[in-house]
Amino acid sequence: MFYHAELSSTQRPDGLPTVVIGFGEPANNDQIVPAALTAIGKLNLTGGRGILFHGAASLPVAMALAHEVAHLYQFVACFDPKLERFVVAVSHAPDVRPGDLIP
C-alpha cells in the first residue's frame, strides 16, 4: 500500500537480481519503512553474489532495505540515474567495494 518491491522480469547478463522499488500511497517514513520491509520480505529472496535496487526510496527506506538484504548477498547496489549505473553501497565481497559502479 505505501511501498512496493518486485523482482524485475528482465534477466541481466551477469545474473544479478534487480528489485524494482517505489512509493505507493502518500505516507510518512514511520509507515513507509515497515511497508518496504514487508514488501521485500514477500519476495522470499534466497541470497547470492549481489542484488541491485532500482527505483525511488527515501533515505530511511534505502537504509532499511540495504540492511535487510546485506546478510543474504555479498553486495548491495542501487541505481544512480545521473551515472546511469548501479553504485555499490554495501559489500562483504573481497572484489567489490562500496562506490564501485555496475553497468
N, C-alpha and C positions, 0 to 999 in steps of 0.2 A: 504494500500500500504506500509506504513512504519511500521505499528504495527497492531497486530491482537489480538482480545479477543473473546472468545466464552465460553458459559456455557458447562461444562462437561456433557456428557450424563450419566455418572456413578452416580447413586444415593447413597449417603452416608447414613449410618445407623442413623446418627444424623440429617439428613435432611438439613445440611448446603450446600448452593450452592458453587460450585467451578468454578472459572473463570480461564480458561487456556489462558495464555498470552504469547506473544513473538514478536520478531522483524520481520519485513518484509524486504523490500529493504533497502540497506545501506543509512543512513541519519544521520544528527546531531540532537541533542536534541531539537533544536528550531523547527524542523519539526516533530520529533517523539512524543513529548509531546502532541501537538494538535491532532495528529493522534490517539494516545492512548485514549484520551478523547472522540474522535469521535467514536472509536471502542467500548468503554464501554457504551456510550450513545445509541448505536444501540441495546444493549441487553435489553433495557427497564426494568431495574431492579426495583422491587417494594419495596424492603426493607424487613427487618425481624431481626431475632436474631443475625446472624453473616454472614460473607462472607469470603471465602478463595480464595487466588490468588496462582496460581501455574504456574511457568514459568519464563522466563528471563525478567528483567526490569533494566534500568539504575536508578540511584538514583532519578533524576528529574521525571522520569516516575512513579516510585513507589510512590513518594510523591503526585503527581497529582492524580493518581488512588485512593490512600487511601483517599485523601480529597474529591474526587468526590462521594465516596460511604459512607463515615463516617456519613453523615446526614441521610442515609437510613437504616443503620444497626447498631445494638448495639456494634458490634466489627468487626474489620478488621484484618485478619491474612494472612501471606504469608508463603510459603513453604521454609524450610531450608533443603537442601539436606544433609548437614553434620549431622543434628539432625534427619533427616527423620521424621520430624514433622512440623506442621504449627506453627508459632510463632505469637502471638497476638501483633500487632503493635499499634493499636488504640482501645480504649474501653471506652464506656459510660455505660457499664453493671456493676452493683454492684458486681457480682460474677465472673467477668472475668477481669484480669489485664494485662497490657502490659507485655510481657515476658512469659505469660502462654503458655504452649505447648498443641496443639490439635493433637491427633493421626490422 
